[in-house]
Amino acid sequence: MPLFSEPPVISCMLQDEKGAMYYASNKGLIMYNGIQWKWLNKQENLKHIAYYPKFDTLLFAVYDNAFGFFSLKDF
């Protein structure tokens, strides 16, 4: 079963120190670790993401005015 029924629209992407790629999209926050794709958050219409290595945390902004945090320590 595919991860997406139709391709997401990517608004922002970044790579962490370990090489994993993170994508903010219209379908949520997506991670690709070089082997598999994972949903990290299904909040729609994510606009920006930033990585804070000191805290191993992603910060994402929705519509530029609502913010959320996602800890990568769970993975």
C-alpha positions as a Python dict, from the first residue, in 0.01 Angstrom:
ca = {
    (1, 'M'): (0, 0, 0),
    (2, 'P'): (151, 336, -97),
    (3, 'L'): (217, 601, 167),
    (4, 'F'): (29, 862, -39),
    (5, 'S'): (-286, 833, -250),
    (6, 'E'): (-154, 1136, -441),
    (7, 'P'): (184, 1308, -408),
    (8, 'P'): (217, 1572, -134),
    (9, 'V'): (305, 1933, -217),
    (10, 'I'): (636, 2006, -40),
    (11, 'S'): (674, 2356, 102),
    (12, 'C'): (1000, 2309, 295),
    (13, 'M'): (1266, 2042, 348),
    (14, 'L'): (1576, 1997, 560),
    (15, 'Q'): (1837, 1736, 645),
    (16, 'D'): (1955, 1655, 998),
    (17, 'E'): (2307, 1563, 1110),
    (18, 'K'): (2237, 1191, 1059),
    (19, 'G'): (2127, 1240, 699),
    (20, 'A'): (1752, 1195, 744),
    (21, 'M'): (1536, 1421, 530),
    (22, 'Y'): (1228, 1601, 664),
    (23, 'Y'): (954, 1745, 446),
    (24, 'A'): (681, 1991, 543),
    (25, 'S'): (388, 1939, 310),
    (26, 'N'): (19, 1990, 258),
    (27, 'K'): (-30, 1638, 401),
    (28, 'G'): (187, 1669, 712),
    (29, 'L'): (543, 1623, 832),
    (30, 'I'): (721, 1340, 652),
    (31, 'M'): (1062, 1182, 720),
    (32, 'Y'): (1280, 977, 486),
    (33, 'N'): (1577, 806, 650),
    (34, 'G'): (1726, 664, 331),
    (35, 'I'): (1537, 335, 368),
    (36, 'Q'): (1174, 415, 442),
    (37, 'W'): (921, 698, 456),
    (38, 'K'): (745, 779, 786),
    (39, 'W'): (464, 1009, 888),
    (40, 'L'): (576, 1215, 1186),
    (41, 'N'): (270, 1437, 1202),
    (42, 'K'): (-41, 1459, 986),
    (43, 'Q'): (-113, 1826, 1052),
    (44, 'E'): (-214, 1961, 713),
    (45, 'N'): (-57, 2256, 532),
    (46, 'L'): (277, 2277, 712),
    (47, 'K'): (476, 2572, 583),
    (48, 'H'): (816, 2577, 756),
    (49, 'I'): (1035, 2343, 958),
    (50, 'A'): (1357, 2399, 1151),
    (51, 'Y'): (1589, 2153, 1324),
    (52, 'Y'): (1748, 2218, 1664),
    (53, 'P'): (2032, 1963, 1708),
    (54, 'K'): (2100, 2060, 2070),
    (55, 'F'): (1751, 1941, 2165),
    (56, 'D'): (1705, 1689, 1878),
    (57, 'T'): (1377, 1865, 1803),
    (58, 'L'): (1194, 1983, 1494),
    (59, 'L'): (990, 2303, 1506),
    (60, 'F'): (719, 2336, 1249),
    (61, 'A'): (493, 2629, 1167),
    (62, 'V'): (144, 2602, 1025),
    (63, 'Y'): (23, 2895, 815),
    (64, 'D'): (309, 3101, 965),
    (65, 'N'): (117, 3169, 1289),
    (66, 'A'): (61, 2840, 1475),
    (67, 'F'): (365, 2648, 1598),
    (68, 'G'): (428, 2290, 1703),
    (69, 'F'): (726, 2094, 1831),
    (70, 'F'): (820, 1737, 1751),
    (71, 'S'): (1093, 1555, 1945),
    (72, 'L'): (1312, 1322, 1741),
    (73, 'K'): (1429, 1139, 2054),
    (74, 'D'): (1136, 898, 2008),
    (75, 'F'): (1300, 751, 1695),
}
